[in-house]
Amino acid sequence: MKTLIYLLIPAFLLTIASAQAPPPPELKDPFLDNFVGDWRVERKMGNGRIAESTVHGEWSLKHHYIQLHYGFADKSPDYEALVFIGFVEPARCLWCGFRRARSRQAR
């Protein structure tokens, strides 16, 4: 019985170690490289008002996504958002996700 356990434990550990896939390679995309840097953005709202904010773009999460941080350099931004743009390999398309926040004073 002990011999069986001594054989099963290494086999189990070897199975777990080999099941872990290597990390995907860094995303190399000349189009997304254009978003890296600091920007001033103007947005025209539905009511005609124009809102200005700053945007900082950089590669993040081990060079798999471009992170755009809206409102990063504004002294007290009314609006702040993080946008992530990456490439989804199985679908062979760009993916975009975001998280936003609005200050209490802007409401």
Protein Blocks (a to p, Z undefined) as FASTA:
>chain_A
ZZmmmmmmmmmmmmmmmmpccdddddddfklmmmgccdddddddfkopacddddddddee
hhlaccddehklgmbacbdcdddddddfklopacddddddddfklZZ
